[in-house]
Amino acid sequence: MVEPVWNLVGAAAALLSALTLTPQVWKAFRTKHTRDLSFATLALIVTSNVLWILHGVRGDIALVYANVFLFVCGNALMGLKLKYD
């Protein structure tokens, strides 16, 4: 009984983590303003997502999905920053 609860907690954490950059991507796309975003921070986010994806492939599919989504969002923000700054 304990295992399904922890799987649910992990899935919820993965979902919320995946959504963390979504508001920033939307705001940057809408306002075309990215000057306040740190490129170094975005690069660290993308790099950590790659490492989490590699770790998650070992058996935690929720971790993989969340970090693939974050990887896409992080790259989108870096692209918008390069385009608008």
Beta strands, then each sheet from edge to edge (+ up, - down):
end
